[in-house]
């Protein structure tokens, strides 16, 4: 589908994705949180050793959602992959 999407359609899609991500099989398989201080410290130390960032306990992956070129502030939405997008977490 090309072109803009109606707000009710976006809301319906967002609801369906949120419900899917909240299913127990997805939560158990793909979404992990450290369960104790030892796990949190291990993650924090690993980030520091690898990237030099202190105090990091995790990160979120994001994706670019292509959008129609905006009329205002167009340059703010032009990404490194050479298309207009919003960054979605």
PDB file of N, CA, C and O in Angstrom, chain B, residues numbered from 101:
ATOM      1  N   UNK B 101       0.844  -1.181   0.000  1.00  0.00           N
ATOM      2  CA  UNK B 101       0.000   0.000   0.000  1.00  0.00           C
ATOM      3  C   UNK B 101       0.880   1.231   0.000  1.00  0.00           C
ATOM      4  O   UNK B 101       1.760   1.365   0.850  1.00  0.00           O
ATOM      5  N   UNK B 102       0.655   2.129  -0.939  1.00  0.00           N
ATOM      6  CA  UNK B 102       1.398   3.381  -1.011  1.00  0.00           C
ATOM      7  C   UNK B 102       0.542   4.513  -0.478  1.00  0.00           C
ATOM      8  O   UNK B 102      -0.687   4.463  -0.536  1.00  0.00           O
ATOM      9  N   UNK B 103       1.203   5.527   0.040  1.00  0.00           N
ATOM     10  CA  UNK B 103       0.490   6.704   0.514  1.00  0.00           C
ATOM     11  C   UNK B 103       0.211   6.657   1.995  1.00  0.00           C
ATOM     12  O   UNK B 103       0.555   5.695   2.682  1.00  0.00           O
ATOM     13  N   UNK B 104      -0.427   7.722   2.481  1.00  0.00           N
ATOM     14  CA  UNK B 104      -0.693   7.808   3.925  1.00  0.00           C
ATOM     15  C   UNK B 104      -1.708   6.776   4.392  1.00  0.00           C
ATOM     16  O   UNK B 104      -2.514   6.275   3.607  1.00  0.00           O
ATOM     17  N   UNK B 105      -1.656   6.469   5.676  1.00  0.00           N
ATOM     18  CA  UNK B 105      -2.563   5.496   6.276  1.00  0.00           C
ATOM     19  C   UNK B 105      -3.482   6.238   7.244  1.00  0.00           C
ATOM     20  O   UNK B 105      -3.029   7.134   7.956  1.00  0.00           O
ATOM     21  N   UNK B 106      -4.739   5.887   7.280  1.00  0.00           N
ATOM     22  CA  UNK B 106      -5.700   6.541   8.162  1.00  0.00           C
ATOM     23  C   UNK B 106      -5.396   6.227   9.625  1.00  0.00           C
ATOM     24  O   UNK B 106      -4.934   5.134   9.951  1.00  0.00           O
ATOM     25  N   UNK B 107      -5.657   7.190  10.495  1.00  0.00           N
ATOM     26  CA  UNK B 107      -5.378   7.031  11.928  1.00  0.00           C
ATOM     27  C   UNK B 107      -6.065   5.811  12.520  1.00  0.00           C
ATOM     28  O   UNK B 107      -5.422   5.092  13.285  1.00  0.00           O
ATOM     29  N   UNK B 108      -7.346   5.525  12.215  1.00  0.00           N
ATOM     30  CA  UNK B 108      -7.956   4.312  12.777  1.00  0.00           C
ATOM     31  C   UNK B 108      -7.231   3.032  12.348  1.00  0.00           C
ATOM     32  O   UNK B 108      -7.151   2.084  13.129  1.00  0.00           O
ATOM     33  N   UNK B 109      -6.712   2.991  11.141  1.00  0.00           N
ATOM     34  CA  UNK B 109      -5.967   1.823  10.670  1.00  0.00           C
ATOM     35  C   UNK B 109      -4.674   1.674  11.454  1.00  0.00           C
ATOM     36  O   UNK B 109      -4.316   0.568  11.860  1.00  0.00           O
ATOM     37  N   UNK B 110      -3.968   2.783  11.670  1.00  0.00           N
ATOM     38  CA  UNK B 110      -2.728   2.752  12.453  1.00  0.00           C
ATOM     39  C   UNK B 110      -3.023   2.275  13.868  1.00  0.00           C
ATOM     40  O   UNK B 110      -2.292   1.444  14.407  1.00  0.00           O
ATOM     41  N   UNK B 111      -4.088   2.793  14.472  1.00  0.00           N
ATOM     42  CA  UNK B 111      -4.453   2.396  15.837  1.00  0.00           C
ATOM     43  C   UNK B 111      -4.758   0.897  15.909  1.00  0.00           C
ATOM     44  O   UNK B 111      -4.337   0.221  16.848  1.00  0.00           O
ATOM     45  N   UNK B 112      -5.485   0.382  14.924  1.00  0.00           N
ATOM     46  CA  UNK B 112      -5.820  -1.041  14.899  1.00  0.00           C
ATOM     47  C   UNK B 112      -4.559  -1.890  14.762  1.00  0.00           C
ATOM     48  O   UNK B 112      -4.415  -2.898  15.454  1.00  0.00           O
ATOM     49  N   UNK B 113      -3.649  -1.494  13.879  1.00  0.00           N
ATOM     50  CA  UNK B 113      -2.396  -2.231  13.695  1.00  0.00           C
ATOM     51  C   UNK B 113      -1.553  -2.195  14.962  1.00  0.00           C
ATOM     52  O   UNK B 113      -0.993  -3.213  15.369  1.00  0.00           O
ATOM     53  N   UNK B 114      -1.463  -1.031  15.582  1.00  0.00           N
ATOM     54  CA  UNK B 114      -0.684  -0.891  16.808  1.00  0.00           C
ATOM     55  C   UNK B 114      -1.242  -1.782  17.915  1.00  0.00           C
ATOM     56  O   UNK B 114      -0.484  -2.404  18.658  1.00  0.00           O
ATOM     57  N   UNK B 115      -2.558  -1.840  18.021  1.00  0.00           N
ATOM     58  CA  UNK B 115      -3.197  -2.705  19.023  1.00  0.00           C
ATOM     59  C   UNK B 115      -2.866  -4.174  18.761  1.00  0.00           C
ATOM     60  O   UNK B 115      -2.537  -4.914  19.687  1.00  0.00           O
ATOM     61  N   UNK B 116      -2.954  -4.592  17.500  1.00  0.00           N
ATOM     62  CA  UNK B 116      -2.669  -5.988  17.164  1.00  0.00           C
ATOM     63  C   UNK B 116      -1.215  -6.355  17.435  1.00  0.00           C
ATOM     64  O   UNK B 116      -0.933  -7.444  17.935  1.00  0.00           O
ATOM     65  N   UNK B 117      -0.289  -5.454  17.107  1.00  0.00           N
ATOM     66  CA  UNK B 117       1.130  -5.719  17.360  1.00  0.00           C
ATOM     67  C   UNK B 117       1.401  -5.782  18.856  1.00  0.00           C
ATOM     68  O   UNK B 117       2.128  -6.661  19.320  1.00  0.00           O
ATOM     69  N   UNK B 118       0.820  -4.854  19.617  1.00  0.00           N
ATOM     70  CA  UNK B 118       1.011  -4.843  21.068  1.00  0.00           C
ATOM     71  C   UNK B 118       0.472  -6.124  21.693  1.00  0.00           C
ATOM     72  O   UNK B 118       1.120  -6.709  22.561  1.00  0.00           O
ATOM     73  N   UNK B 119      -0.690  -6.558  21.266  1.00  0.00           N
ATOM     74  CA  UNK B 119      -1.256  -7.806  21.785  1.00  0.00           C
ATOM     75  C   UNK B 119      -0.359  -8.995  21.435  1.00  0.00           C
ATOM     76  O   UNK B 119      -0.158  -9.886  22.260  1.00  0.00           O
ATOM     77  N   UNK B 120       0.175  -9.010  20.221  1.00  0.00           N
ATOM     78  CA  UNK B 120       1.055 -10.112  19.816  1.00  0.00           C
ATOM     79  C   UNK B 120       2.329 -10.124  20.653  1.00  0.00           C
ATOM     80  O   UNK B 120       2.776 -11.185  21.087  1.00  0.00           O
ATOM     81  N   UNK B 121       2.915  -8.950  20.881  1.00  0.00           N
ATOM     82  CA  UNK B 121       4.140  -8.876  21.680  1.00  0.00           C
ATOM     83  C   UNK B 121       3.907  -9.255  23.136  1.00  0.00           C
ATOM     84  O   UNK B 121       4.828  -9.717  23.809  1.00  0.00           O
ATOM     85  N   UNK B 122       2.704  -9.070  23.621  1.00  0.00           N
ATOM     86  CA  UNK B 122       2.382  -9.405  25.004  1.00  0.00           C
ATOM     87  C   UNK B 122       1.977 -10.863  25.195  1.00  0.00           C
ATOM     88  O   UNK B 122       1.686 -11.273  26.319  1.00  0.00           O
ATOM     89  N   UNK B 123       1.951 -11.646  24.137  1.00  0.00           N
ATOM     90  CA  UNK B 123       1.608 -13.058  24.300  1.00  0.00           C
ATOM     91  C   UNK B 123       2.726 -13.760  25.064  1.00  0.00           C
ATOM     92  O   UNK B 123       3.899 -13.418  24.914  1.00  0.00           O
ATOM     93  N   UNK B 124       2.363 -14.722  25.868  1.00  0.00           N
ATOM     94  CA  UNK B 124       3.352 -15.383  26.730  1.00  0.00           C
ATOM     95  C   UNK B 124       4.450 -16.080  25.928  1.00  0.00           C
ATOM     96  O   UNK B 124       5.598 -16.110  26.370  1.00  0.00           O
ATOM     97  N   UNK B 125       4.128 -16.640  24.763  1.00  0.00           N
ATOM     98  CA  UNK B 125       5.167 -17.332  23.984  1.00  0.00           C
ATOM     99  C   UNK B 125       6.209 -16.338  23.465  1.00  0.00           C
ATOM    100  O   UNK B 125       7.398 -16.656  23.451  1.00  0.00           O
ATOM    101  N   UNK B 126       5.800 -15.167  23.047  1.00  0.00           N
ATOM    102  CA  UNK B 126       6.749 -14.140  22.582  1.00  0.00           C
ATOM    103  C   UNK B 126       7.555 -13.613  23.759  1.00  0.00           C
ATOM    104  O   UNK B 126       8.776 -13.482  23.669  1.00  0.00           O
ATOM    105  N   UNK B 127       6.881 -13.312  24.859  1.00  0.00           N
ATOM    106  CA  UNK B 127       7.574 -12.787  26.037  1.00  0.00           C
ATOM    107  C   UNK B 127       8.652 -13.752  26.522  1.00  0.00           C
ATOM    108  O   UNK B 127       9.777 -13.333  26.794  1.00  0.00           O
ATOM    109  N   UNK B 128       8.325 -15.019  26.631  1.00  0.00           N
ATOM    110  CA  UNK B 128       9.294 -16.010  27.127  1.00  0.00           C
ATOM    111  C   UNK B 128      10.464 -16.216  26.165  1.00  0.00           C
ATOM    112  O   UNK B 128      11.591 -16.453  26.599  1.00  0.00           O
ATOM    113  N   UNK B 129      10.201 -16.126  24.869  1.00  0.00           N
ATOM    114  CA  UNK B 129      11.217 -16.447  23.874  1.00  0.00           C
ATOM    115  C   UNK B 129      12.131 -15.273  23.531  1.00  0.00           C
ATOM    116  O   UNK B 129      13.343 -15.450  23.405  1.00  0.00           O
ATOM    117  N   UNK B 130      11.561 -14.072  23.378  1.00  0.00           N
ATOM    118  CA  UNK B 130      12.331 -12.972  22.802  1.00  0.00           C
ATOM    119  C   UNK B 130      12.605 -11.793  23.733  1.00  0.00           C
ATOM    120  O   UNK B 130      13.542 -11.033  23.490  1.00  0.00           O
ATOM    121  N   UNK B 131      11.833 -11.626  24.763  1.00  0.00           N
ATOM    122  CA  UNK B 131      11.995 -10.459  25.628  1.00  0.00           C
ATOM    123  C   UNK B 131      12.584 -10.913  26.952  1.00  0.00           C
ATOM    124  O   UNK B 131      11.963 -11.663  27.704  1.00  0.00           O
ATOM    125  N   UNK B 132      13.780 -10.449  27.217  1.00  0.00           N
ATOM    126  CA  UNK B 132      14.508 -10.894  28.409  1.00  0.00           C
ATOM    127  C   UNK B 132      14.921  -9.695  29.257  1.00  0.00           C
ATOM    128  O   UNK B 132      15.364  -8.675  28.729  1.00  0.00           O
ATOM    129  N   UNK B 133      14.777  -9.822  30.548  1.00  0.00           N
ATOM    130  CA  UNK B 133      15.245  -8.826  31.498  1.00  0.00           C
ATOM    131  C   UNK B 133      16.137  -9.533  32.507  1.00  0.00           C
ATOM    132  O   UNK B 133      15.867 -10.677  32.873  1.00  0.00           O
ATOM    133  N   UNK B 134      17.194  -8.869  32.962  1.00  0.00           N
ATOM    134  CA  UNK B 134      18.035  -9.488  33.997  1.00  0.00           C
ATOM    135  C   UNK B 134      17.202  -9.717  35.257  1.00  0.00           C
ATOM    136  O   UNK B 134      16.408  -8.863  35.653  1.00  0.00           O
ATOM    137  N   UNK B 135      17.391 -10.877  35.880  1.00  0.00           N
ATOM    138  CA  UNK B 135      16.542 -11.275  37.001  1.00  0.00           C
ATOM    139  C   UNK B 135      17.128 -10.975  38.370  1.00  0.00           C
ATOM    140  O   UNK B 135      16.419 -11.021  39.375  1.00  0.00           O
ATOM    141  N   UNK B 136      18.435 -10.665  38.415  1.00  0.00           N
ATOM    142  CA  UNK B 136      19.045 -10.397  39.717  1.00  0.00           C
ATOM    143  C   UNK B 136      20.220  -9.433  39.544  1.00  0.00           C
ATOM    144  O   UNK B 136      20.582  -9.078  38.422  1.00  0.00           O
ATOM    145  N   UNK B 137      20.808  -9.016  40.662  1.00  0.00           N
ATOM    146  CA  UNK B 137      21.902  -8.042  40.644  1.00  0.00           C
ATOM    147  C   UNK B 137      23.114  -8.575  39.860  1.00  0.00           C
ATOM    148  O   UNK B 137      23.767  -7.821  39.140  1.00  0.00           O
ATOM    149  N   UNK B 138      23.406  -9.857  40.000  1.00  0.00           N
ATOM    150  CA  UNK B 138      24.551 -10.444  39.301  1.00  0.00           C
ATOM    151  C   UNK B 138      24.377 -10.328  37.780  1.00  0.00           C
ATOM    152  O   UNK B 138      25.322  -9.960  37.084  1.00  0.00           O
ATOM    153  N   UNK B 139      23.194 -10.634  37.261  1.00  0.00           N
ATOM    154  CA  UNK B 139      22.934 -10.516  35.825  1.00  0.00           C
ATOM    155  C   UNK B 139      23.015  -9.057  35.374  1.00  0.00           C
ATOM    156  O   UNK B 139      23.575  -8.766  34.317  1.00  0.00           O
ATOM    157  N   UNK B 140      22.455  -8.131  36.174  1.00  0.00           N
ATOM    158  CA  UNK B 140      22.520  -6.713  35.825  1.00  0.00           C
ATOM    159  C   UNK B 140      23.962  -6.218  35.782  1.00  0.00           C
ATOM    160  O   UNK B 140      24.338  -5.482  34.870  1.00  0.00           O
ATOM    161  N   UNK B 141      24.763  -6.615  36.755  1.00  0.00           N
ATOM    162  CA  UNK B 141      26.163  -6.196  36.783  1.00  0.00           C
ATOM    163  C   UNK B 141      26.952  -6.767  35.613  1.00  0.00           C
ATOM    164  O   UNK B 141      27.810  -6.087  35.049  1.00  0.00           O
ATOM    165  N   UNK B 142      26.664  -8.019  35.244  1.00  0.00           N
ATOM    166  CA  UNK B 142      27.341  -8.635  34.104  1.00  0.00           C
ATOM    167  C   UNK B 142      27.064  -7.850  32.817  1.00  0.00           C
ATOM    168  O   UNK B 142      27.979  -7.574  32.041  1.00  0.00           O
ATOM    169  N   UNK B 143      25.801  -7.497  32.600  1.00  0.00           N
ATOM    170  CA  UNK B 143      25.420  -6.730  31.405  1.00  0.00           C
ATOM    171  C   UNK B 143      26.099  -5.366  31.426  1.00  0.00           C
ATOM    172  O   UNK B 143      26.647  -4.923  30.417  1.00  0.00           O
ATOM    173  N   UNK B 144      26.061  -4.706  32.574  1.00  0.00           N
ATOM    174  CA  UNK B 144      26.661  -3.384  32.714  1.00  0.00           C
ATOM    175  C   UNK B 144      28.163  -3.435  32.415  1.00  0.00           C
ATOM    176  O   UNK B 144      28.676  -2.585  31.687  1.00  0.00           O
ATOM    177  N   UNK B 145      28.857  -4.406  32.963  1.00  0.00           N
ATOM    178  CA  UNK B 145      30.295  -4.541  32.738  1.00  0.00           C
ATOM    179  C   UNK B 145      30.605  -4.890  31.284  1.00  0.00           C
ATOM    180  O   UNK B 145      31.585  -4.401  30.722  1.00  0.00           O
ATOM    181  N   UNK B 146      29.775  -5.731  30.679  1.00  0.00           N
ATOM    182  CA  UNK B 146      29.991  -6.120  29.279  1.00  0.00           C
ATOM    183  C   UNK B 146      29.860  -4.920  28.345  1.00  0.00           C
ATOM    184  O   UNK B 146      30.678  -4.748  27.441  1.00  0.00           O
ATOM    185  N   UNK B 147      28.843  -4.093  28.555  1.00  0.00           N
ATOM    186  CA  UNK B 147      28.675  -2.894  27.728  1.00  0.00           C
ATOM    187  C   UNK B 147      29.871  -1.961  27.903  1.00  0.00           C
ATOM    188  O   UNK B 147      30.358  -1.374  26.937  1.00  0.00           O
ATOM    189  N   UNK B 148      30.333  -1.831  29.133  1.00  0.00           N
ATOM    190  CA  UNK B 148      31.456  -0.933  29.369  1.00  0.00           C
ATOM    191  C   UNK B 148      32.724  -1.459  28.699  1.00  0.00           C
ATOM    192  O   UNK B 148      33.451  -0.694  28.066  1.00  0.00           O
ATOM    193  N   UNK B 149      32.991  -2.741  28.830  1.00  0.00           N
ATOM    194  CA  UNK B 149      34.194  -3.332  28.225  1.00  0.00           C
ATOM    195  C   UNK B 149      34.161  -3.242  26.701  1.00  0.00           C
ATOM    196  O   UNK B 149      35.176  -2.944  26.072  1.00  0.00           O
ATOM    197  N   UNK B 150      33.006  -3.497  26.115  1.00  0.00           N
ATOM    198  CA  UNK B 150      32.912  -3.537  24.654  1.00  0.00           C
ATOM    199  C   UNK B 150      32.814  -2.149  24.021  1.00  0.00           C
ATOM    200  O   UNK B 150      33.425  -1.894  22.983  1.00  0.00           O
ATOM    201  N   UNK B 151      32.028  -1.233  24.661  1.00  0.00           N
ATOM    202  CA  UNK B 151      31.746   0.048  24.019  1.00  0.00           C
ATOM    203  C   UNK B 151      32.228   1.270  24.812  1.00  0.00           C
ATOM    204  O   UNK B 151      32.232   2.384  24.286  1.00  0.00           O
ATOM    205  N   UNK B 152      32.633   1.072  26.066  1.00  0.00           N
ATOM    206  CA  UNK B 152      33.095   2.193  26.871  1.00  0.00           C
ATOM    207  C   UNK B 152      31.997   3.044  27.461  1.00  0.00           C
ATOM    208  O   UNK B 152      32.258   4.154  27.925  1.00  0.00           O
ATOM    209  N   UNK B 153      30.759   2.541  27.453  1.00  0.00           N
ATOM    210  CA  UNK B 153      29.634   3.268  28.043  1.00  0.00           C
ATOM    211  C   UNK B 153      29.400   2.779  29.465  1.00  0.00           C
ATOM    212  O   UNK B 153      29.104   1.600  29.660  1.00  0.00           O
ATOM    213  N   UNK B 154      29.522   3.646  30.459  1.00  0.00           N
ATOM    214  CA  UNK B 154      29.280   3.215  31.842  1.00  0.00           C
ATOM    215  C   UNK B 154      27.792   3.151  32.173  1.00  0.00           C
ATOM    216  O   UNK B 154      27.001   3.939  31.656  1.00  0.00           O
ATOM    217  N   UNK B 155      27.416   2.216  33.031  1.00  0.00           N
ATOM    218  CA  UNK B 155      26.061   2.159  33.576  1.00  0.00           C
ATOM    219  C   UNK B 155      24.975   1.654  32.650  1.00  0.00           C
ATOM    220  O   UNK B 155      23.798   1.805  32.979  1.00  0.00           O
ATOM    221  N   UNK B 156      25.298   1.066  31.514  1.00  0.00           N
ATOM    222  CA  UNK B 156      24.283   0.572  30.582  1.00  0.00           C
ATOM    223  C   UNK B 156      23.836  -0.820  31.012  1.00  0.00           C
ATOM    224  O   UNK B 156      24.662  -1.692  31.283  1.00  0.00           O
ATOM    225  N   UNK B 157      22.526  -1.019  31.072  1.00  0.00           N
ATOM    226  CA  UNK B 157      22.004  -2.328  31.483  1.00  0.00           C
ATOM    227  C   UNK B 157      21.201  -3.018  30.390  1.00  0.00           C
ATOM    228  O   UNK B 157      20.662  -4.103  30.608  1.00  0.00           O
ATOM    229  N   UNK B 158      21.119  -2.408  29.238  1.00  0.00           N
ATOM    230  CA  UNK B 158      20.390  -3.023  28.138  1.00  0.00           C
ATOM    231  C   UNK B 158      20.144  -2.020  27.037  1.00  0.00           C
ATOM    232  O   UNK B 158      20.509  -0.850  27.150  1.00  0.00           O
ATOM    233  N   UNK B 159      19.524  -2.487  25.972  1.00  0.00           N
ATOM    234  CA  UNK B 159      19.210  -1.594  24.861  1.00  0.00           C
ATOM    235  C   UNK B 159      17.985  -2.130  24.129  1.00  0.00           C
ATOM    236  O   UNK B 159      17.561  -3.270  24.321  1.00  0.00           O
ATOM    237  N   UNK B 160      17.437  -1.265  23.283  1.00  0.00           N
ATOM    238  CA  UNK B 160      16.255  -1.607  22.506  1.00  0.00           C
ATOM    239  C   UNK B 160      16.619  -1.497  21.038  1.00  0.00           C
ATOM    240  O   UNK B 160      17.285  -0.546  20.629  1.00  0.00           O
ATOM    241  N   UNK B 161      16.193  -2.452  20.253  1.00  0.00           N
ATOM    242  CA  UNK B 161      16.417  -2.382  18.821  1.00  0.00           C
ATOM    243  C   UNK B 161      15.309  -1.544  18.198  1.00  0.00           C
ATOM    244  O   UNK B 161      14.167  -1.576  18.656  1.00  0.00           O
ATOM    245  N   UNK B 162      15.640  -0.810  17.177  1.00  0.00           N
ATOM    246  CA  UNK B 162      14.666   0.057  16.497  1.00  0.00           C
ATOM    247  C   UNK B 162      14.655  -0.271  15.012  1.00  0.00           C
ATOM    248  O   UNK B 162      15.519  -0.987  14.506  1.00  0.00           O
ATOM    249  N   UNK B 163      13.660   0.270  14.332  1.00  0.00           N
ATOM    250  CA  UNK B 163      13.573   0.095  12.892  1.00  0.00           C
ATOM    251  C   UNK B 163      13.064   1.386  12.266  1.00  0.00           C
ATOM    252  O   UNK B 163      12.406   2.188  12.928  1.00  0.00           O
ATOM    253  N   UNK B 164      13.368   1.580  11.000  1.00  0.00           N
ATOM    254  CA  UNK B 164      12.890   2.753  10.274  1.00  0.00           C
ATOM    255  C   UNK B 164      11.592   2.399   9.551  1.00  0.00           C
ATOM    256  O   UNK B 164      11.515   1.403   8.832  1.00  0.00           O
ATOM    257  N   UNK B 165      10.578   3.232   9.754  1.00  0.00           N
ATOM    258  CA  UNK B 165       9.309   3.084   9.050  1.00  0.00           C
ATOM    259  C   UNK B 165       9.269   4.156   7.964  1.00  0.00           C
ATOM    260  O   UNK B 165       9.306   5.350   8.261  1.00  0.00           O
ATOM    261  N   UNK B 166       9.194   3.730   6.721  1.00  0.00           N
ATOM    262  CA  UNK B 166       9.184   4.676   5.605  1.00  0.00           C
ATOM    263  C   UNK B 166       7.942   5.565   5.666  1.00  0.00           C
ATOM    264  O   UNK B 166       6.843   5.102   5.970  1.00  0.00           O
ATOM    265  N   UNK B 167       8.141   6.843   5.371  1.00  0.00           N
ATOM    266  CA  UNK B 167       7.032   7.799   5.346  1.00  0.00           C
ATOM    267  C   UNK B 167       7.087   8.604   4.054  1.00  0.00           C
ATOM    268  O   UNK B 167       8.109   8.635   3.369  1.00  0.00           O
ATOM    269  N   UNK B 168       5.984   9.247   3.738  1.00  0.00           N
ATOM    270  CA  UNK B 168       5.947  10.172   2.608  1.00  0.00           C
ATOM    271  C   UNK B 168       6.764  11.395   2.987  1.00  0.00           C
ATOM    272  O   UNK B 168       6.677  11.862   4.123  1.00  0.00           O
ATOM    273  N   UNK B 169       7.543  11.914   2.077  1.00  0.00           N
ATOM    274  CA  UNK B 169       8.399  13.064   2.348  1.00  0.00           C
ATOM    275  C   UNK B 169       7.574  14.208   2.930  1.00  0.00           C
ATOM    276  O   UNK B 169       6.650  14.696   2.280  1.00  0.00           O
ATOM    277  N   UNK B 170       7.902  14.644   4.166  1.00  0.00           N
ATOM    278  CA  UNK B 170       7.146  15.727   4.782  1.00  0.00           C
ATOM    279  C   UNK B 170       7.444  17.068   4.114  1.00  0.00           C
ATOM    280  O   UNK B 170       8.542  17.286   3.602  1.00  0.00           O
ATOM    281  N   UNK B 171       6.467  17.954   4.123  1.00  0.00           N
ATOM    282  CA  UNK B 171       6.632  19.279   3.531  1.00  0.00           C
ATOM    283  C   UNK B 171       7.486  20.181   4.417  1.00  0.00           C
ATOM    284  O   UNK B 171       8.231  21.020   3.911  1.00  0.00           O
ATOM    285  N   UNK B 172       7.384  20.017   5.730  1.00  0.00           N
ATOM    286  CA  UNK B 172       8.146  20.831   6.669  1.00  0.00           C
ATOM    287  C   UNK B 172       9.219  19.986   7.336  1.00  0.00           C
ATOM    288  O   UNK B 172       8.998  18.812   7.634  1.00  0.00           O
ATOM    289  N   UNK B 173      10.377  20.583   7.569  1.00  0.00           N
ATOM    290  CA  UNK B 173      11.495  19.912   8.242  1.00  0.00           C
ATOM    291  C   UNK B 173      11.846  18.584   7.585  1.00  0.00           C
ATOM    292  O   UNK B 173      12.148  17.602   8.263  1.00  0.00           O
ATOM    293  N   UNK B 174      11.803  18.569   6.290  1.00  0.00           N
ATOM    294  CA  UNK B 174      12.053  17.347   5.516  1.00  0.00           C
ATOM    295  C   UNK B 174      13.389  16.703   5.885  1.00  0.00           C
ATOM    296  O   UNK B 174      13.492  15.479   5.959  1.00  0.00           O
ATOM    297  N   UNK B 175      14.406  17.527   6.116  1.00  0.00           N
ATOM    298  CA  UNK B 175      15.749  17.012   6.396  1.00  0.00           C
ATOM    299  C   UNK B 175      15.811  16.227   7.704  1.00  0.00           C
ATOM    300  O   UNK B 175      16.700  15.392   7.868  1.00  0.00           O
ATOM    301  N   UNK B 176      14.906  16.469   8.623  1.00  0.00           N
ATOM    302  CA  UNK B 176      14.893  15.749   9.901  1.00  0.00           C
ATOM    303  C   UNK B 176      14.475  14.286   9.744  1.00  0.00           C
ATOM    304  O   UNK B 176      14.733  13.464  10.623  1.00  0.00           O
ATOM    305  N   UNK B 177      13.840  13.973   8.640  1.00  0.00           N
ATOM    306  CA  UNK B 177      13.298  12.633   8.440  1.00  0.00           C
ATOM    307  C   UNK B 177      14.047  11.836   7.375  1.00  0.00           C
ATOM    308  O   UNK B 177      13.675  10.704   7.065  1.00  0.00           O
ATOM    309  N   UNK B 178      15.104  12.429   6.816  1.00  0.00           N
ATOM    310  CA  UNK B 178      15.889  11.733   5.799  1.00  0.00           C
ATOM    311  C   UNK B 178      16.968  10.930   6.506  1.00  0.00           C
ATOM    312  O   UNK B 178      17.838  11.509   7.156  1.00  0.00           O
ATOM    313  N   UNK B 179      16.927   9.611   6.393  1.00  0.00           N
ATOM    314  CA  UNK B 179      17.822   8.764   7.189  1.00  0.00           C
ATOM    315  C   UNK B 179      19.078   8.368   6.428  1.00  0.00           C
ATOM    316  O   UNK B 179      19.236   8.684   5.249  1.00  0.00           O
ATOM    317  N   UNK B 180      19.960   7.676   7.119  1.00  0.00           N
ATOM    318  CA  UNK B 180      21.239   7.260   6.552  1.00  0.00           C
ATOM    319  C   UNK B 180      21.089   6.254   5.411  1.00  0.00           C
ATOM    320  O   UNK B 180      22.034   6.021   4.658  1.00  0.00           O
ATOM    321  N   UNK B 181      19.907   5.661   5.283  1.00  0.00           N
ATOM    322  CA  UNK B 181      19.664   4.698   4.212  1.00  0.00           C
ATOM    323  C   UNK B 181      19.061   5.374   2.982  1.00  0.00           C
ATOM    324  O   UNK B 181      18.656   4.718   2.023  1.00  0.00           O
ATOM    325  N   UNK B 182      19.015   6.693   3.039  1.00  0.00           N
ATOM    326  CA  UNK B 182      18.598   7.532   1.910  1.00  0.00           C
ATOM    327  C   UNK B 182      17.110   7.454   1.572  1.00  0.00           C
ATOM    328  O   UNK B 182      16.734   7.455   0.400  1.00  0.00           O
ATOM    329  N   UNK B 183      16.268   7.386   2.603  1.00  0.00           N
ATOM    330  CA  UNK B 183      14.829   7.558   2.393  1.00  0.00           C
ATOM    331  C   UNK B 183      14.244   8.234   3.633  1.00  0.00           C
ATOM    332  O   UNK B 183      14.886   8.285   4.682  1.00  0.00           O
ATOM    333  N   UNK B 184      13.056   8.737   3.507  1.00  0.00           N
ATOM    334  CA  UNK B 184      12.391   9.421   4.613  1.00  0.00           C
ATOM    335  C   UNK B 184      11.716   8.373   5.517  1.00  0.00           C
ATOM    336  O   UNK B 184      11.052   7.450   5.044  1.00  0.00           O
ATOM    337  N   UNK B 185      11.911   8.552   6.833  1.00  0.00           N
ATOM    338  CA  UNK B 185      11.361   7.574   7.765  1.00  0.00           C
ATOM    339  C   UNK B 185      11.239   8.181   9.149  1.00  0.00           C
ATOM    340  O   UNK B 185      11.762   9.255   9.444  1.00  0.00           O
ATOM    341  N   UNK B 186      10.515   7.433   9.992  1.00  0.00           N
ATOM    342  CA  UNK B 186      10.529   7.704  11.428  1.00  0.00           C
ATOM    343  C   UNK B 186      11.168   6.491  12.084  1.00  0.00           C
ATOM    344  O   UNK B 186      11.030   5.365  11.608  1.00  0.00           O
ATOM    345  N   UNK B 187      11.868   6.738  13.181  1.00  0.00           N
ATOM    346  CA  UNK B 187      12.532   5.661  13.901  1.00  0.00           C
ATOM    347  C   UNK B 187      11.542   5.112  14.915  1.00  0.00           C
ATOM    348  O   UNK B 187      11.021   5.862  15.739  1.00  0.00           O
ATOM    349  N   UNK B 188      11.279   3.821  14.865  1.00  0.00           N
ATOM    350  CA  UNK B 188      10.251   3.193  15.688  1.00  0.00           C
ATOM    351  C   UNK B 188      10.892   2.173  16.614  1.00  0.00           C
ATOM    352  O   UNK B 188      11.681   1.333  16.184  1.00  0.00           O
ATOM    353  N   UNK B 189      10.540   2.258  17.900  1.00  0.00           N
ATOM    354  CA  UNK B 189      11.068   1.304  18.879  1.00  0.00           C
ATOM    355  C   UNK B 189      10.015   0.264  19.196  1.00  0.00           C
ATOM    356  O   UNK B 189      10.258  -0.635  20.001  1.00  0.00           O
TER     357      UNK B 189
END
